[in-house]
Amino acid sequence: MVAAAEGPSVLFLHPDLGLGGAERLVVDAALALQARGCRVQIWTAHYDAERCFAETRGLSVRRAGGWLPRSLWGRGHAVCAALRMAFVALYVLLLSGEQVDVFVCDQVSACIPVLRLARTRKKVLFYCHFPDQLLTKRESLLKRIYRLPLDWLEEHTTGMADCIVVNSRFTASVFKDTFKSLSHINPDVLYPSLNIGSFETVVPVGIADLVPEKKKFLFLSINRYERKKNLALALEALHELRGRLDSHEWNKVHLVMAGGYDKRVLENVEHYEELRRLAAKLSVNDHVTFLRSFTDEQKISLLSNSAAHRLQVKLKILQEAVVSMEAQPFRLLQDLFLPILSNLI
């Protein structure tokens, strides 16, 4: 049961509340605002408490539109995401009965024009993790034609937000280079947080069932099972390492590939099998553990036991160094996010 608060009411809209970096940001922001006395709700099209960050159980999470498809026969993910978010926004306005002071949405901006239809106009903050149009390939003429209206929609609806924030100075520069019609906007930077407190409160568990005995050098990759994350790089690096070590040293090396995995997402299922086949092809499969949708306890245990933490994030060009170096402690998120929202209320 979430305790009622007396502060401003903040409603988050997120497409699919799972285990990714975007979800981590939304959850941390919601927790930070709730800790400062705000009344916080998260609305999403899909939420499974067993496949989400444990902290969400201390938040008010509501669902709408989960019956809408995530894709059409494995295609059209962007269109479906836009429709799902627009439906969630419409449901909140017409059927939820919620009284809201400010809306916060991220990833998909298609909900913003719907939120502007509210009888009593409320301000909208949009958190841009990265322009969606840069996260897709356009390998055919049909795909380029398909993306044209979606790219226009993303840029136009993003510009309708009352406040836009991004996750790093790097993303701020990409934002201005990508959205030409929004070049007059200088988005604020609100860095992803690192909730150090979780490292102190979560009790580690044994990893004997994940890592064979006598493994002295443990390498760790944490990411979703998506092709754009280039997880094959970790396997290729492990294969290269094998050629540089003698058999005695090699037998002490192990790689754990832990990542978010949703059987509803075809790419997760396919890429997981692709990586397993690649590990076998490179003859390193006996030195790799593939872990899907791991728990916080397992994560803390693996991190504390790793000889090297290979946290592969985003695209090669996307914040591999920037965000990790700029990431701020959780309490700073509390100090920075609330003033931004206060200007909108």
Residue pairs with C-beta under 8 A, 6 or more apart in sequence:
2 34
2 58
2 59
2 60
4 39
5 34
5 37
5 38
5 39
5 40
6 37
6 39
7 36
7 37
7 38
7 39
8 38
8 39
8 101
8 102
8 341
8 342
8 345
9 38
9 39
9 40
9 41
9 98
9 99
9 100
9 101
9 102
10 30
10 33
10 38
10 39
10 40
10 41
10 100
10 101
10 102
10 103
10 104
10 341
11 40
11 41
11 42
11 43
11 92
11 98
11 100
11 102
11 103
11 104
12 26
12 29
12 30
12 40
12 41
12 42
12 43
12 103
12 104
12 105
12 106
13 42
13 43
13 44
13 85
13 88
13 89
13 92
13 103
13 104
13 105
13 106
13 111
13 115
14 22
14 23
14 26
14 42
14 43
14 44
14 105
14 106
14 107
15 44
15 45
15 81
15 84
15 85
15 107
15 108
16 44
16 45
16 46
16 70
17 23
17 26
17 42
17 44
17 46
17 47
17 52
17 56
17 61
18 46
18 48
18 51
18 52
18 260
18 262
19 51
19 52
19 53
19 224
19 260
19 293
20 224
20 260
21 129
21 192
21 313
21 314
22 106
22 107
22 129
23 52
23 53
24 53
24 192
25 106
25 127
25 129
25 167
25 192
25 193
26 42
26 106
26 127
27 42
27 53
27 55
27 56
27 59
28 192
28 193
28 195
28 330
28 333
29 104
29 127
29 193
29 333
29 337
30 40
30 42
30 59
31 55
31 58
31 59
31 195
31 330
32 193
32 330
32 331
32 333
32 334
32 337
32 338
33 40
33 334
33 337
33 338
33 341
34 40
34 59
35 334
36 334
36 338
38 338
38 341
40 59
40 60
41 59
41 60
41 61
41 62
41 98
42 56
42 59
42 60
42 61
42 62
43 61
43 62
43 63
43 64
43 88
43 91
43 92
43 96
44 61
44 62
44 63
44 88
45 63
45 64
45 65
45 66
45 68
45 84
45 85
45 87
45 88
46 63
46 66
47 56
47 61
47 63
49 56
49 57
49 61
51 262
51 293
53 296
54 295
54 296
62 96
64 87
64 88
64 91
64 92
64 95
64 96
65 84
65 87
65 88
65 91
68 80
68 83
68 84
68 87
69 80
70 77
70 80
70 81
70 84
70 264
70 265
71 77
71 80
71 266
72 79
72 80
74 266
78 132
78 136
78 147
78 150
79 150
81 107
81 108
81 110
82 108
82 110
82 150
82 153
83 110
84 108
85 105
85 108
85 110
85 111
86 110
86 111
86 114
88 111
89 105
89 111
89 112
89 114
89 115
90 114
92 98
92 100
92 115
93 114
93 115
93 117
93 118
100 122
101 122
101 345
102 122
102 123
102 124
102 125
102 341
102 344
102 345
103 115
103 122
103 123
103 124
103 125
104 124
104 125
104 126
104 127
104 341
105 111
105 112
105 115
105 124
105 125
105 126
105 127
106 126
106 127
106 128
106 129
107 129
107 132
108 132
109 126
109 153
109 154
109 157
109 158
109 160
109 161
110 153
110 154
110 157
112 124
112 126
112 157
112 158
112 160
112 161
113 157
113 160
115 122
115 124
116 124
116 160
123 162
123 163
123 344
123 345
124 160
124 161
124 162
124 163
124 344
125 161
125 162
125 163
125 164
125 165
125 340
125 341
125 344
126 158
126 161
126 163
126 164
126 165
127 165
127 166
127 167
127 190
128 158
128 164
128 165
128 166
128 167
128 171
128 175
128 187
129 166
129 167
129 171
130 167
130 171
130 174
130 314
130 318
131 154
131 174
131 175
131 178
131 179
132 150
132 154
133 147
133 150
133 151
133 154
133 178
134 174
134 178
135 228
135 315
136 143
136 147
137 143
138 144
138 147
155 178
155 179
155 180
155 181
155 182
156 181
158 164
158 179
158 182
159 179
159 181
159 182
159 185
162 344
163 188
163 340
163 343
163 344
164 175
164 185
164 187
164 188
165 187
165 188
165 189
165 190
165 340
166 172
166 175
166 187
166 188
166 189
166 190
167 189
167 190
167 191
167 192
167 319
167 323
168 189
168 191
168 319
168 322
168 323
168 326
169 189
169 322
169 326
170 318
170 319
170 322
170 323
171 319
172 186
172 187
172 189
175 182
175 185
175 187
176 182
176 183
176 185
176 186
179 185
188 340
190 333
190 336
190 337
190 340
191 323
191 326
191 327
191 328
191 333
192 323
192 327
192 328
193 327
193 328
193 329
193 330
193 332
193 333
194 327
194 328
194 329
194 330
195 330
196 329
196 330
197 330
198 296
198 300
199 300
202 296
202 297
202 300
203 297
204 297
204 300
204 301
204 304
205 295
205 297
205 298
205 301
206 301
207 298
207 301
207 302
207 305
210 256
210 289
210 291
210 298
210 302
211 218
211 254
211 256
211 289
211 305
212 254
214 251
214 252
215 252
215 253
215 254
216 252
216 253
216 307
217 252
217 253
217 254
217 307
217 308
218 254
218 255
218 256
218 302
218 305
218 306
218 307
218 308
219 234
219 238
219 253
219 254
219 255
219 256
219 306
219 307
219 308
219 310
220 255
220 256
220 258
220 302
220 303
220 306
220 308
220 309
220 310
220 311
221 231
221 234
221 255
221 256
221 257
221 258
221 259
221 310
221 311
221 312
222 258
222 259
222 299
222 311
222 312
223 229
223 231
223 259
223 260
223 311
223 312
223 313
224 259
224 260
224 261
224 268
225 231
225 259
225 260
225 261
225 267
225 268
225 271
225 272
225 275
225 292
226 267
226 268
226 271
227 267
227 271
227 274
228 314
228 315
229 259
229 312
229 313
229 314
230 312
230 315
230 316
231 257
231 259
231 271
231 275
231 312
232 274
232 275
232 278
233 312
234 255
234 257
234 310
234 312
235 255
235 257
235 275
235 278
235 279
235 282
235 284
235 288
236 282
238 253
238 255
238 282
238 284
238 287
238 288
239 282
239 283
239 284
241 250
241 253
242 250
242 253
242 284
242 287
245 253
250 287
253 287
254 287
254 288
254 289
255 284
255 287
255 288
255 289
256 288
256 289
256 291
256 302
256 306
257 275
257 288
257 289
257 290
257 291
258 291
258 292
258 294
258 298
258 299
258 302
259 291
259 292
259 293
260 268
260 293
261 268
261 272
261 292
261 293
262 268
262 293
263 269
272 290
272 292
275 290
276 285
276 290
279 285
279 288
279 290
291 298
294 302
303 309
311 324
313 319
313 320
313 323
313 324
314 320
314 323
328 336
